Each structure stands twice: as structure tokens, then as C-alpha cells.
């Protein structure tokens, strides 16, 4: 029995049968058995339910090099491919935003295990392909549950762009007890610069003054990350603050 509305496939035929087989394949096994062009094709059919989208999907992959490239491509660039229009872009953007909302809702109000990998998995989807650096803060309560995540700064992350005072004001507004900082490196290399290290030290000091705890600063690269906590640097900055304020 077909689980989909009749108006999705207006008449029996090769195109409608092909789309039906794609949907049934997805319902049986998810995306694991799909080729990249089939995933793009399935997304395109959300906006073009009555037309074969296979060639457009293959052309999009050729143009943008990868599935990730297609998903993150600018809408105007996607529409330069013949047969892809605004409705198709809407379908792709909808799936992207639903995924991001799902990941955020899944993470909020749950205990933070102090696992850098957990934070990476949560934020990689939304940060991996950004062309500029985005600096995010996760605010946690006294039970180590994430209250909110917020992008506070965009552009090159340096000491002139990241203002500890603004972060601490938000921490007080959310009644946070601890903080996790996250930013991306568009280059794909997550190794921290000297400036990244100085910013992290300044933020640990500022948090200490406000009786808040910094749990980590994570830099996200291309399918990899750097954790200041995992490398012992947050603890080093904590000790330095205490030694300077005895």
C-alpha cells in the first residue's frame, strides 16, 4: 500500500516509479545505501514532485564537487543549473534547517558530559562550511545542563573581536554557572593560533572573576577539532589565574 498522497505521482510511469523506488529504499534502510546523487535527487523531488530530477542532481554534484557542497551551496548558484528552481532550493534549505533545529533541541536541557566529541558532533553540521569564523558560547547551569547556545561574534576571531565583557553579561542574564566556547576555522585546520590561545586565557580569567567556570574551548575544522580542555590548557590557565591572584 502506498503511504504517500496520490497527487505526488500524477500518473504511472517511469519517473513516478523511479521516485517511488527511491522513497521505498530510503524507508527500508535510510541513506546508507544511497549514492550521493540519489540523495540530492531525493531532495530535489521535494520541490519538483512530478519530474525526474536525476540529471539535475548529477549536474549539481559535478558543479559543487560533493554532497556537502550541494547542501551548502548558495541558492542563486544552485538555480543556475537548468531544471533547479526556487522550490528545489526551498526543499534543500528546509531539510538543512530542520536538521540544525533537531540537533539543537537534542542538546539543550541535557547534561553536558564534558565530552569535546559530543560538542563537535552537535555543532559540526552548522559550522563546517561557513566562510567566516563564528564564535559560539554554550551556557550551562549548575547541573551542567546546556541552557542556550548563542553565536556572539562573526568574522576573524581575534582579541579585538571577542569581548569577554559581553560574554559575561550574557552569562549573568542566563544565570549560567559554566561556559563552553566554540569557533570554526574556515581553513579546515583546527590548530589554535597564538591569538586563539590568548583569547581563551582571557576568557578563563574573566570567568574566574565572575565566579564562573570555563569547561572548554573547541575549534572546529574539516571533520576534526581541537579541544583546549583535552590538551590540559584550560586547566593550565585556571592555575595561572590562581597563582596570579594569591
N, C-alpha and C positions, 0 to 999 in steps of 0.2 A: 504493500500500500504506500502510495506517495505521500510523504509528510509535508510537502510544500504546496502553497496555493496554486491553483490551476493557471492563474494568469502569468506565472513565472515562465512557463513553457507554452507559448500560444498554440503550437501545433506539433505533432510528432515529426521527427526528422533528425538528420544527423547532428545538427547543432544542439537541439534540445536534449537528445540522447547523450551527447558528449558532456554537457553541463550536468546532467543528472548523474552520470557516472562519476564525475569529479566530486559532487556533493556526497554521494554514497561512499566513495573512497575515503573522504575526509571523516564522515561519521563513523566509519569502521575503525580507522587507525590513526586519525589525526593527521598531522602534516609530515610524519616521519617517512612516509612512502612517497611523498611528492617531490618532483623536481622543482627547481626554483621558478621556472617559467610557469609551471602549473599553479603555484601559489599566487603568482602575480595575476595569472588568468582568472583564478577563482575570485580574487579581489576585484578585478575589473568587471566581472559579471554582476557585482552588486549594483553598479551604475548602468550596466548595459545588459539587462536580463534576457533580451531577445536576439542577441547577436553573438556569433563566435568571436572570442577575444584572444584566441591563441596567437595569431600573428602579431597583434599589438603587444602582447606580453613578451614575446621573444624579442621584438624590436626594443622594448623598454629595457630589458636586460642587456641587450647589446649596447644601448646608448649609455646606461648608467652603471654598467660593469658588474653589478651584483644585486642580489635581492635587497640587501641593506641600502644600496644606492638608490634603488627604485622607491623604497619605502620612505626615504628621507629626501627625495628629490623635491625641488620647488614645483608647486602646482603649475605654474606657467611653462616651466621646462617640460613637464610631463605632457602637457597639451600640445606641444609641438609635434608629438608623434601622431600621425594620421590615425583617426579612429578612437583616440583617447580625448574625452571631453571633461567638462566641469563635473558631471555626475560621477564619472570614474574617480576623479581626484577626491571628491567628497567621500566615496566609499573607502578609499585608502586612508584618508585623514581620520575618518570615524574609527576605523579599526585601531589606528595608532593611538588616538586619544583615549579610547576605551581601555586599551592595554595599560596606558600610563595611569589612568584613574584606578584600575584594578590593583596594580602594584602598590600604589599609594595607600589605598584603603586596606590592603592586606597588611601593610607595615604599620599603619597608625594604630595606637592604643594596644600594642602588643609589647611584651617585654623585649628589650634590646639585649641580646646575648653577648654584647661586646665582640661580636664577630665581624671583622672587616669584610669578609667574604659576603656576609648577609647584606651589608650596606651596598657593596659593589653590585650584587645581583639585583637589588632594589632600584638603584639609580642608573645603572649602565644603559638601560634602554632609552632613558630620556636625555642622557648626556653624551653618548658616544659619538654622535655625528655633528655636534654643534661646531660652528666655525669660529666662535669666540669662546673665551673662558667664562664659565658661570660658577659663581661661588655660592654654595648652598649651606644652610645650617639646619641640623636636626636638633630640635628642642625636646629634652626628656624630663619627665617628672621624677619625684623622689623614689618612685618604684621602678625606675628605669624603663618606663613606657614612653614611646615616642608620642609627643603631643602634636607636633606640627613639623613640617619641613618647609623651608622658605628659601627662595633664591633672593639673595640680598644685593649681589653685585654682578655686573656683567662687563666684559671687556678683559683687558690684560690684568691679571691678578698681581698687584704689587702693593707696596706699603702705602702708596698714595690712593689706591682704590678701595682697600679694605679698611673699614673704620671700626675698631673694637668697640668704641662707644655706642655705635648704632646697634651692634650685635647685642651688647649687654642691655640696652634699652628694651629690645625685643624679648630677651631672656626674662627680664623682670615682668614684662607685660603678659607673657605666657606662664609666669610663675614656674620657670624651669629650674631644675636642680643641676642638670649637666648638659653638655653640648657635644655634638659631633660635627665637624666641618668636612665638607666635600667640595672639590672642584675638579674640573676636567682639563686635560691638556690636549688641545686640538691636534697637536703634532703626533699624538698617539704614544709618546714616550712619557710614562708617569714619573720618571725620576725627578725629585724635587730640586728646584733651583735654590740658590742661596737666599733669594727673596722669599720663596715658599717657606724655608726654614725660619727666617726672621719673623715672618708673619705669624707662623704657628707659635713661636716663642712668645711674641707679644700678646697673642690671644690667650695663651695659657696664663700669663702674668695677669692680664686684665680680668680673666675669670676668677683667679685666685683672690684678687682684691675684692670681688663681688661675692665671694664665698660660693662660687660655682666650680664645677669640675669639668675639665675637657677630657673626653674619653678617647677621641681620635681625630685625626685629620687625614682624609683619604683622597688621593689624587687618582683620577680615573684616566686611563689611556686606552689604547686599542686592544680590547679584550684582556686587559691586565690592569693592575693598580699598585699603588704604593701606600702603605699604612704607617703613619708615624708611630702609632701605638705598638704595632707588631715589631717595629725596629727598636723599640725602647726609647724613642726620642721624646714622647710626651712625658714619660716618667723622668727623663733627664731634665726637661725644662721645669717640671714641678720641683725637683730637688734644687735646681739653680735658684728658683724663686725663694724657696725656704732658706737657703744659705745666705741670700742677699737681704733677707728681712728678719734675721735673728736679732 
